[in-house]
Amino acid sequence: YDTMGGQQGDVGTISSPNGEFKVEETIHLQGSKIGHVGVMTKGMLRVGEKVNLRVCAENRQLTCKNHSATHLLQKALRMVLGDHVEQAGSYVDAGRLRFDFTHFSAMTPEEIKKTEELVNREIQASLPVVTEVMSLDEAKKTGAMALFGEKYVVKMGDFSVELCGGTHVSNTSSIASFKILSETGIAAGVRRIEALTSQGLIRHYEEVEEQLHQAAKTAKTTPAALNAKIESLLEEI
């Protein structure tokens, strides 16, 4: 998969008995061609050789989880904020997801919490994710969200139906969990959500936990008593 539609391209290797090329970036070129950018790690590759192209499975799977989560997020936002919400851009890779959408004001903490709950509910519901190739007219009849002239319809149970051109999980349970990190304005009438899923979210919690323990150590207390210790120190100051 080459980088397009807001989804980061695949990484992996191209190898033959005579050499190996490490693919660090996969880009879209004119004429529907795919460019593989990277470095030779051993030997040489020659014109006419048969080669083995291997996609990094972990990178692809994590990217799929974040991409599928954006579909659930868009539907959840429309349910929480209203049908005026439309996608205004997105970015997904193995580590995170970013989703831009149309809305007239900042989301309240309650709206953010409700959106998270809806997305996580559908993740836990283990919805099957089905892709169907069909004409644009047929796709419109399904009620699919069609914004960027994508290639096929992606259905997540009865919850989400969108046109898309990227890669996805086969079941929403693979996403594991979803957390919104921030919601900000980036232009008039356009908001941006940054969020994490699965392994990216676990790593985030590990970092936060480490920071909490370090702060408690500096304050010479325990994480559970840190807030009381800070209040006591502020009073003393």
C-alpha positions in Angstrom: 0.0 0.0 0.0 1.5 3.4 -1.0 0.9 6.5 1.0 -2.4 8.2 -0.1 -5.8 9.1 1.3 -4.2 10.0 4.6 -2.8 6.6 5.3 0.9 6.0 5.6 2.3 3.5 3.2 3.7 0.1 3.9 7.3 -0.7 4.9 9.2 -4.0 4.4 11.8 -5.7 2.3 12.5 -6.6 -1.4 14.8 -9.5 -1.6 16.4 -12.0 -4.0 19.2 -14.6 -3.5 21.7 -11.8 -4.4 20.5 -9.0 -2.3 18.0 -7.2 0.0 16.5 -3.8 -0.2 14.9 -2.3 3.0 11.7 -0.3 2.1 11.4 2.6 4.4 8.6 4.5 2.5 6.1 3.5 -0.2 5.0 6.4 -2.4 2.4 7.0 -5.1 3.8 7.9 -8.5 2.2 9.1 -11.8 0.7 6.4 -14.0 -0.6 4.4 -11.0 2.9 3.2 -10.2 4.3 2.6 -6.7 7.7 3.8 -5.7 9.7 2.0 -3.0 12.1 4.3 -1.2 14.8 2.9 1.1 18.4 1.4 1.2 20.3 -1.7 0.1 21.1 -3.6 3.2 23.1 -6.3 1.5 24.2 -7.4 -2.0 22.6 -6.1 -5.2 19.3 -6.4 -7.1 19.5 -6.6 -10.8 17.0 -5.9 -13.6 15.2 -9.1 -14.6 15.6 -10.9 -11.2 12.7 -12.5 -9.5 12.3 -10.9 -6.0 10.2 -11.4 -2.9 8.3 -8.4 -1.6 7.5 -8.7 2.1 5.3 -6.2 3.9 6.0 -5.6 7.6 3.0 -7.3 9.1 3.1 -5.5 12.5 3.3 -2.0 10.9 0.4 -2.9 8.5 -1.7 -4.3 11.3 -1.3 -1.3 13.6 -2.0 1.1 10.7 -5.2 -0.9 9.9 -6.3 -0.6 13.5 -5.9 3.2 13.5 -7.6 3.6 10.1 -10.6 1.5 11.1 -10.9 3.5 14.3 -11.3 6.7 12.2 -14.4 5.2 10.6 -15.9 4.5 14.0 -14.9 7.9 15.2 -16.6 9.7 12.3 -19.9 7.9 13.0 -19.6 8.5 16.7 -19.0 12.3 16.2 -22.1 12.5 14.0 -24.1 10.8 16.7 -22.8 13.1 19.5 -22.4 16.4 17.6 -24.9 16.1 14.7 -25.1 15.2 11.1 -23.3 18.4 10.0 -20.0 16.7 11.0 -18.0 15.7 7.9 -14.4 14.5 7.5 -12.1 17.4 6.5 -8.9 15.3 6.4 -7.1 12.5 8.2 -3.8 10.9 8.9 -3.1 7.3 10.1 0.1 5.4 10.6 1.2 2.6 12.9 1.5 4.8 15.9 -1.5 7.2 16.0 -4.4 8.7 14.2 -5.5 12.2 13.4 -9.0 13.1 12.3 -10.2 16.6 11.0 -13.9 17.3 10.9 -16.3 20.2 10.4 -17.8 21.6 13.6 -18.5 25.1 14.9 -17.1 25.0 18.4 -14.8 23.1 20.8 -16.1 19.8 22.1 -16.9 19.8 25.8 -15.3 17.2 28.1 -18.7 15.4 28.2 -18.9 15.2 24.4 -15.4 13.9 24.2 -16.1 11.2 26.8 -19.4 10.2 25.0 -17.5 9.9 21.7 -14.9 7.7 23.3 -17.5 5.5 24.9 -19.4 5.0 21.6 -16.2 4.1 19.7 -15.1 1.7 22.5 -18.6 0.2 22.6 -18.4 -0.7 18.9 -14.8 -2.1 19.3 -16.1 -4.4 22.1 -19.1 -5.4 20.0 -16.7 -7.2 17.7 -18.3 -5.9 14.5 -17.3 -7.7 11.3 -15.6 -5.3 8.9 -16.5 -6.0 5.3 -15.3 -4.4 2.1 -17.3 -4.4 -1.1 -16.3 -3.1 -4.5 -19.2 -1.5 -6.4 -20.0 1.4 -8.6 -20.4 4.9 -7.2 -24.1 4.9 -7.8 -24.5 1.5 -6.0 -22.4 2.8 -3.2 -24.5 5.9 -2.8 -27.6 3.7 -2.4 -26.0 2.0 0.6 -25.9 5.4 2.3 -22.1 5.3 2.5 -20.3 8.5 3.4 -18.6 9.6 0.1 -16.1 12.4 0.4 -13.0 11.7 -1.5 -13.9 9.5 -4.5 -12.6 6.4 -2.9 -12.5 2.8 -4.2 -14.9 0.6 -2.2 -17.5 0.5 0.6 -16.3 -0.5 4.1 -19.1 -1.7 6.4 -18.6 -2.1 10.1 -21.6 -4.1 11.2 -24.6 -1.9 11.1 -22.8 1.0 12.7 -20.6 2.5 10.0 -20.7 2.5 6.2 -18.1 4.6 4.3 -16.4 4.7 1.0 -12.7 4.2 1.4 -9.4 3.3 -0.3 -7.3 2.1 2.6 -6.6 -1.0 4.6 -8.7 -2.2 7.5 -9.0 -4.8 10.3 -11.4 -7.7 9.7 -13.1 -7.2 13.0 -13.4 -4.1 15.2 -12.3 -6.1 18.3 -8.8 -6.1 16.8 -8.6 -2.3 17.6 -8.7 -3.3 21.3 -9.1 0.2 22.7 -9.5 3.9 21.7 -8.5 7.1 23.5 -8.8 10.7 22.4 -5.6 12.7 23.5 -6.6 16.1 22.2 -9.3 18.1 20.4 -8.3 21.4 18.9 -9.3 24.0 16.3 -7.1 24.2 13.2 -9.3 26.5 11.0 -12.6 28.3 11.0 -15.2 25.6 11.5 -12.7 22.8 11.4 -11.6 20.7 14.5 -8.9 18.1 14.9 -8.8 15.0 17.1 -5.6 13.2 17.9 -6.1 9.7 19.2 -4.5 6.3 20.0 -5.5 2.7 19.8 -4.1 -0.7 20.7 -0.3 -0.8 21.2 0.1 2.9 20.8 -2.3 3.5 23.7 -0.6 0.9 25.9 2.7 2.7 25.3 1.1 6.0 26.1 -0.2 4.7 29.4 3.2 3.2 30.2 4.8 6.6 29.6 2.2 8.4 31.7 2.7 5.9 34.5 6.5 6.3 34.4 6.1 10.1 34.6 3.7 9.8 37.5 6.1 7.6 39.5 9.0 9.9 38.7 6.9 12.9 39.9 6.0 11.1 43.1 9.6 10.1 43.7 10.7 13.8 43.3 8.0 14.9 45.7 9.1 12.1 48.1 5.6 10.5 48.2 3.5 7.8 46.5 1.5 8.3 43.3 -1.7 7.9 45.3 -0.7 10.7 47.6 0.9 13.0 45.0 -2.0 15.4 44.7 -2.3 15.9 48.5 1.5 16.4 48.6 1.5 19.1 45.9 -1.3 20.9 47.7 0.7 20.8 50.9 3.8 22.1 49.2 1.9 24.9 47.6 0.4 26.0 50.9 3.9 25.9 52.4 5.3 28.0 49.5 
